[in-house]
Amino acid sequence: MRFLDNFSALPLLLPLPLPLVPLVLHPSFFLLSLNLPSFLWLWRIAAWSMGLSLAIYVLLMATGGWLAFSRVNSHPRPKWLRPLHYVMGGTLVGLVLLLLAVGLVGTVGYYGGLGHSPHLPAGLAVVSLTLLSAWSASQMSPKRPWARSLHVGTNIALFIGFALVSLTGWLVVQKYLP
């Protein structure tokens, strides 16, 4: 049975009261028939998402540094720089959440549960730091100088988090290779 065959039960869920639908739509409901070869698409998504996340993180460091340099030295900055920084930050949030979803689906599908390696806490730390960074960016204003410090500090911690999640992710990938 293929993964998408489980979606044939979806029309049967429609008469359920809305609060019960999430219980039936639990990830394990859809993962019952997955096998390792069908995970190949999942690992490709994870690899591309992680690569793009790291590339965007480097670009965010560059544009963030440019914004800081312009502010500290009272230099004018291009009008497109700040919106670009926001869009890239939002993209990073989306990619990290996608990585979280892929990791959860892949791990539950393969092992039937979570917590089989240090990759889970490392990944949850990266997700938390990314969300904290995005939230602190939304709080930045002249009236809230703490938000800028929190944003920069969080992104320094995120660098360490990305290093740890890359290392632990590499170790996880080795388990799946023949």
C-alpha positions in Angstrom: 0.0 0.0 0.0 1.4 3.4 -0.9 1.5 6.5 1.3 -1.2 8.3 -0.7 -3.6 5.4 -0.4 -4.2 6.4 3.2 -5.8 9.6 2.0 -8.7 7.5 0.6 -10.0 7.5 4.2 -10.1 11.3 4.3 -13.7 11.6 3.0 -14.8 9.4 5.8 -13.5 11.9 8.3 -15.7 14.8 7.1 -18.8 13.8 9.2 -16.6 13.8 12.3 -17.0 16.7 14.7 -14.2 19.2 14.1 -12.5 18.6 17.5 -12.0 14.9 16.7 -10.5 15.4 13.2 -7.0 16.2 14.6 -7.0 12.9 16.6 -7.6 10.9 13.4 -5.2 13.0 11.4 -2.3 12.2 13.7 0.9 11.6 11.7 0.9 7.9 12.6 -2.5 7.6 10.8 -0.7 8.3 7.5 2.6 6.6 8.3 1.3 3.0 8.8 2.3 1.9 5.3 5.6 3.8 4.7 8.7 1.8 4.0 12.3 3.0 3.6 12.4 3.3 -0.2 9.4 5.6 0.0 11.4 7.9 2.3 13.7 8.9 -0.5 11.6 11.9 -1.4 11.5 12.9 2.3 15.3 12.9 2.6 15.7 14.9 -0.6 13.3 17.6 0.8 15.4 17.6 4.0 18.7 17.9 2.2 17.5 20.8 0.0 15.8 22.5 2.9 18.9 22.3 5.1 21.2 23.5 2.3 18.9 26.4 1.6 18.5 27.2 5.3 22.3 27.4 5.7 22.6 29.6 2.6 19.9 31.9 3.7 21.4 32.1 7.2 24.7 33.3 5.7 22.8 35.9 3.5 20.9 37.0 6.6 24.2 37.5 8.4 25.5 39.6 5.5 22.4 41.8 5.2 22.1 42.1 9.0 25.7 43.2 9.2 25.0 45.7 6.4 22.0 47.1 8.3 24.0 47.3 11.5 26.9 49.1 9.8 24.5 51.6 8.2 22.8 52.3 11.5 26.0 52.7 13.6 27.8 54.8 11.0 24.8 56.8 10.0 25.2 55.8 6.3 22.1 55.6 4.1 21.1 52.1 3.3 19.3 50.9 0.1 15.5 50.9 0.5 15.3 47.3 -0.6 17.8 46.0 2.1 15.4 45.8 5.1 12.5 44.2 3.2 14.9 41.7 1.7 16.2 40.9 5.2 12.6 40.3 6.4 11.7 38.1 3.4 14.8 36.0 3.8 14.1 35.7 7.6 10.5 34.6 6.9 11.8 32.1 4.3 14.2 30.7 6.9 11.4 30.3 9.4 9.4 28.4 6.7 12.3 26.1 5.8 13.1 25.3 9.5 9.4 24.4 10.1 9.5 22.2 7.0 12.6 20.5 8.3 10.8 19.9 11.6 7.9 18.4 9.8 10.1 16.2 7.6 12.1 15.0 10.6 9.0 14.1 12.7 7.3 12.3 9.8 10.5 10.5 8.8 11.4 9.4 12.4 7.9 8.3 13.4 7.6 6.5 10.0 10.9 4.7 10.3 11.1 4.0 14.1 7.5 4.4 15.2 8.5 7.1 17.7 10.8 9.9 18.5 13.9 10.4 20.6 16.3 8.0 19.0 19.2 10.4 18.7 20.4 13.8 19.9 19.2 15.2 16.6 15.7 15.8 18.1 16.8 18.2 20.8 19.3 19.9 18.5 16.5 20.3 15.9 14.0 21.6 18.5 16.6 24.1 19.7 17.1 25.4 16.1 13.4 25.7 15.6 13.0 27.6 18.9 15.9 29.9 18.2 14.6 30.6 14.7 11.2 31.5 16.0 12.7 33.6 18.9 14.8 35.4 16.3 11.8 36.2 14.1 9.7 37.3 17.1 12.5 39.6 18.4 12.9 41.1 14.9 9.2 42.0 14.9 9.7 43.8 18.3 12.6 46.0 17.1 11.9 49.7 17.5 13.6 52.7 19.1 11.4 52.2 22.1 12.6 48.6 22.5 16.4 48.5 22.3 16.4 45.1 24.0 14.9 43.5 20.9 17.9 44.2 18.8 20.3 42.7 21.4 18.0 39.7 21.7 17.9 39.3 18.0 21.6 39.4 17.5 22.3 37.1 20.5 19.7 34.6 19.3 21.3 34.5 15.9 24.7 33.9 17.4 23.2 31.0 19.3 21.5 29.9 16.1 24.9 29.6 14.4 25.9 27.1 17.1 22.5 25.4 16.8 22.9 25.0 13.0 26.4 23.4 13.6 25.0 20.9 16.1 22.0 20.0 14.0 24.2 19.5 11.0 26.5 17.2 12.9 23.7 15.2 14.5 21.8 15.1 11.2 24.9 13.7 9.5 25.0 11.0 12.1 21.3 10.2 11.6 21.7 10.0 7.8 24.5 7.4 8.3 22.0 5.1 10.0 19.9 5.0 6.8 22.7 4.3 4.4 23.4 0.7 3.4 
